[in-house]
Every structure is written in structure tokens, then in C-alpha cells.
Amino acid sequence: MVKVKNLNNTSDKEPKGYNTWLEFWEGKTGKKADHCGATDCDVKGRSNLVGAHVKKVDAGDDRHYITPLCKGCNKRTDEFYVDTELVHAESR
């Protein structure tokens, strides 16, 4: 598990070669997104998921990552843990 925080105003940037950030995450990990990555959220299923832009808390860098979150958790302003893989957004 990794502690993260959402990044704001990032949805206008599109991933090169992919239609959505969720597709980008799936393409880079080789996995299918099937649940919200926030460990304190129980949203299952793909229909409510987005490829969310997050940064690691206390990581000592400002790199941006993509991970699957539900639309509700994508609007969170607190710090929270995720159990899904983080994909560096600059690897696009």
C-alpha cells in the first residue's frame, strides 16, 4: 500500500496513444481495472472508475502517477492509501 494525494486540474491532459487515463493504466500494467484503489472504499466494477492523477505522500518527489479510483475518491482532498499499482504519468 502507498499513501497518496489527488492532483487537481490534470484531466485536460490526454495520454498519448490511449483514449483515457484508465486505458493508459491498463496498458502499462497489463491488468484490468476492476475496483477503486482506495483501501477505504468498496466500489467494485469498472463503470465508475477513472484513471486518477495522484502523487505519493512523503516520497520526496513531485512525480505524478495514475491509478484507478472511483469518481468519488478522485475528488478527495485528504491523504489516503491505495492498493493498486501506480504508473508514472510521464511514461506516456
N, C-alpha and C positions, 0 to 999 in steps of 0.2 A: 504494500500500500504506500501511496505517496500523497503528501499533503499539498493541495493546490489552491489556487485562487483564480476566478474567472478574469478574463481580459475583456475590456469594453471596446466598442467601436471597431470590431475586426471583421464583421460579416460582409463588408463591401469588397474585401479581397478574395478573389476566387482562386482555387487551387489549379495550377496548370495541369492540363490533361485529365481532369476529373470534373464531374458536374457539381458535386457537393463536397464539403469537408468530411462528411461521413464516408463517402465513397473513397476519398483520399486516405482516410484512416484504414479502411478495409483493404485497400490496395497495397498499402505499405506494410500492414501486419499480416495479411493473408487470412484474417479472421473475419467473421460476420458479426456485426454489432447486434446484440440481442437483448441488452439491458443497459440501464443507466449505470455509469461507472461510479457514481457517488455511493459510498458504502452505507450511508444512512438513508438511502432511497430504495424503494422496492418496485420501481417502474420496470416492467418487462415488456418485451416486444419492440419491434423496430419502428412502428408508425409514429411514435412520439419522440424519437431520438434525433439529435443533431450532432455534427462534428464540432465540438466546442473548443474554443481557444482558451487555454489556461497557461499559467506559469507555476513552477514549483515554488513553494514557500520555503524560505531559508536555504535555498540552493546556492546562493552566491552568484547567480547569473540572471539575466533578463531574457533568456531564450523562451520562445513561445512554442507550445505543444498543442496537439489535437488529441482529443479523447471523446468517446461517446458519452453524452449526457442527455437527459430528458430536457424538454423545453423549459420546465420549471427550474431545474437545477442549473441550467445555463444562465439563468437570471440571478443566481445567488450572489450576494456581496460578501459573504463570510468565507473563511478558510475551511476546507473540508477534505476528506480523504477519498481517493479513487482506487478501485481495484482493477481498472482496465489499463492497458498499455498506453504510454504516452509516446506520440510520434512527433518528432521535431518538425515544426511547420516549415522551416527553411529547407527541408529535404524535398521540397516540391520542385 
